[in-house]
Amino acid sequence: MRHQSLFRISCALFFIVLATSLLAGEFQFPEKWPAHPRLFLTRQRENELKESRKSDALLEKQIESLLKKAEKIKNDPVTDYKIPDGKRLLGQSRRSIERVTTLAFAYRMTGQKEYADAAIEELLAISRFKDWNPKHYLDVAEMSFSAAVGYDWLYDVLSTEQRNEIRTAIVGFAFDTALPLYEKQTWWVQGHNNWNEVCNAGLLIAALAIADEEREKAEKIILGATKSLPSGLKFYQPDGAYPEGPGYWNYGGTYSGLAMMGLKDVFGDDFGLSKSEGFNVTGDYYMHVIGPIDKTFNYADGGESGGPSPMMFMLSRTYHRPDYALWLRNYIRTRADNNSGRFAVFYAIWYDPQGSENDFETTPLAKKFRGVQDIAMMRTAWNDPNAGYVGFKAGNNRASHGHLDVGSFVYDFNGERWASDLGGDDYNMPGYFGKQRWTYFRLNNRSHNTLVIGDKIQNPDADCKLIEFKTGKELGQDDVVGYAVADMSAAYEGQSQSARRTLTLLKNGQLIIEDKLEGVSEPVRWGMMTSAGITVDGNKAILSKKNKKSISLEMISEESGPLEILSADPGQEIENRNKGFSLLASFADPKDGKVSFRVIMGPAEKN
């Protein structure tokens, strides 16, 4: 009882702070909540979509694709309670979101009851689970979102008994498990990570959906989530980059966008969340982090497969950035049929027709992003799959989902990825997020496109910055796209006195990598992971793909020996064996404590 009283006092104090901080007037919960549907696909937005699709071919294509998807999945079995890895119900939560949003959207667009019936069957199935797996709270948050959206969008066709059952599940499985976590300020409530964004947003949307019928608990959830979310949004400071990488940007960012848009739909105000530093330009980060062949600069635990995100429409609408809308429309027009994934309906709901090619002309080819993970991306052209592209990072090795990868890079040219990041491994491996993390090959610097000194790992506590960044225009060099310098000294603390890496991308697609180390006493290995075939001839190599495309690479170093091809197999069954990858390497013995490497790679005919 004492804890409950303290939580009530905490909520009351937060209410006072929140009320006095808003410029738009005094915050208060409405006596009468907006009618259903009140979230995202409101009656107004539904009517706008039905009218706009008549004259917008791309929007019409998107809606038709979603309707075909609904037709395909309407007779699939409902989601069942299944935790295949012994830890996560998350896959089932996401499956449920995809089914509910797609089927409910199809019903709203067509009025065909069969879609609503299938969605309701799904909603009742998840409402009858024994729980939503609160031991892994992302599972609860995403399942809450599924139940909330279905409840809101289908409210008029749900019977009283069905509403009661779904609402009871939301309260019992979500609110009753979340309120104690807000009270004791559990780790994700205070965290700067995707968990903060996802858990708060999923619960918040659920509270907004049923607040008029479960007022006391829903209002506490709204207050708790709105107070907690700014901690997660600090992740984007100052330039919009996401420390956990582009995949997690798509995850955490989408949920933050849903939270902001949901609050605006209900209150007409997101209470300052969209004013969080860096969030207004985070669309810049996403455009730059996806390379010309739709592979991402996948530092941290992310995979390299890129793709569009409906968040770009949310950001274009919120911050009046027509270039974001144009980028996303170009993407889905030329490369993707966006009916896959649990948020696919938001390509239609948040669809933004603004923007022309003129809005994209000033988008820079090279850009540095400061933050927990300092990174830079450079490319020779936009909207050209053959463009040269490099992603380069300094960063904090202790960052959430981070690897020991200071100085690492990826490189694309002529429609292929030549320098790869292997990404994360199986999260269920022993100690993956604990004491054994840095023993795994994919997570330490031995697998990354950076340096290894004396076969030692980088300093896990290192925090390194990009200390210099300039575009070719700033340099006054017409043949240069840009260059960036990382001070890697902290990453090799105790192994060298100083270490710097400079990357320069030329307009012909050629990449130059320069390393300078001082105060070194042990051999230094330069390494680059690639899926290409490699032919070595001394300090030169030809990298080739099965489609006959190739590039050349030349190592220039007074201290290093010839280039070598090393296995990418970590040798442990438990780890990913990295089939199809090799490590191109060169070893250097220090001279007077110094080592330098200069690597030039790119168009074969230029080297």
C-alpha positions, 0 to 999 in steps of 0.5 A: 500500500505504501508503494502504491501511495508513493506512486500516486504521489509521483504521478501527481508531481509529474502531472504538475511538472508536465502541466506547467511545462507546456506552451500550448496550455494546461495539460489535462485528461479530457472529460470526454475522450475522442470517439473511436477510431481515435488513433492513426486511422481516424475517420478523417484520415480514412476518408482522406485516403479513400479520396487521395487514392483516386488521383495518386497512383503510388498511394493507390498501389500501396493500398491495393498491395495491402488489400491483397495481403489481407486477402492472403492472410485472412484464413491463416491460423491465429497467433498462438502462444509460443516461446521458441527460444525459451525467452521471447514471445516477441515473434508472436507479438509481431505476427499479431501486429501484422495480422491485426493492422493489415486485416483491420486496415482492409476492413476500413478501406473496403467495408468487407466484414470478413477482414474484420472477423479475421482480425477479431478472431486474432484479437480474442486469441491473444486476449486468451493467452496466459500472459504476454511474457512480462519477463521480456517486456518488449513482448508485452509492449508489442502485443499491447500495440496489437490489441490496442490498434485492433480495439480502436480501429474495429471498435464499432464492429466489436460486441460488448463482450469482445470489447470487455475481453480485449480490454481486460487482457490489456489491463491485466497483461500490460497495465498491471505488469507495467505500473510496478515497473514505472513505480520502481523506475526499472532499467528501461524506464530510465534507459537510453535505448530502443527498449525505452521507446518500444515499451513506453510507446506500446503501453501508451498507445494501449492506454490511449485506446481504452482510457475512457473505459479504464481511466485510472490505470490508463492515465497512470500509464500515459503519465508514466510513459510520457515522463519516461520517453524523453530518456529514450529520445536522448539517444538521437542527440545531437544530430539524429544518429542512432547508436544501435544502428539502422535496424534498431533505428527502424524499431525504436524510432517507429515506436517513438513516432507512433507515440508522438502521432498517437498523442497528437491524435488524442490531445492535439499535442505530443507535449514536447516529445517531437522537440527532442534534440536530434529527432527532427533531423534523424531522417537525414541519418536514415537516408545516409546510412542506407547505401546505394545497393540498399545495404546499410552501414550496419555497425553494432548488432544490426544486419546489412539488409536495408529497406524503407521505413514509414517513419520517413513519412511521419518525419516529413509530415512532422518537420515539413521535410519534403525531401524525406517524403520524396526519398521514401516515395522514390524508394518504394516506387523503384525498389520495393512493394511495401506490404511486408512487415507489421507496420506496412499499413503506415506507408498508406496512413502516413503517406505524404505526397509533398516534395519534388526533385528540387527538394533533394538537390541540396542533400549532401553527398557526405555527412558527419553525425555526432553522438554516442557513436560518431559516424560519417557516410559519403557517396558519389551520387544519390539514386545511382546503384553503382555509386561509390559509398563508404560508412565509417565510425569512431564511437563508444565501445560501451554503447548499447548493442555496440561492438569493438569496432572503432575505425571500422567501415563498409564500402560499396562500389559498382553495385556490390558491397566489397568491405562488409560488417558481419553484424551481430550473432545469436543473442542467446549465446552464453554471456552475449550481453554480459561477460563473454561478449568480447570473446565472440568473433563477430563482436570484437575487432578481430572480425571488423574492418579495423586494426588489431595490435598484438592480437589484442581486443580494443579497449572496451571502455574506449570512447572515440570521436571523428576529429575532422570531417570535410567535404570536397567543396570545403577542401577545394578539391573537385575530385573529392567527395569528402574525408573523415579522421577518427582518433582511435587512440583510446581504443588501443590504450596500452597498445599504442600511444596514438592511432589515427585513421583517415578515410577519403572517398573520391568522386570516381568511387575510389576509397583511400584508407590511411592509418598512422600509429605511434608508440607501438611495440607489437605487430599490427594487423590491418584487416578487411572482411569481404564476401568477394573472391580474392587474388593476391599478388604481393601488396596488391589484390583483385577482389571479384564477384561471381558476376565478373565485377571486380575492384583492385586494392593496393597496400602501401606500407614500409612496415607491412608484409604482403597481403594475406587471405585469412579465414573468417571462421571463428572455429566454435560451433556455437558461433556463426561460421561466416560462410562465404566471407574471408579476411584480407589482411596485412601484418606490420612490424613497428619501426621505431615504434611506428606503423603506417598503412595506406590502402587504395581500392576501387575501380580496377582500371584506376590502380 
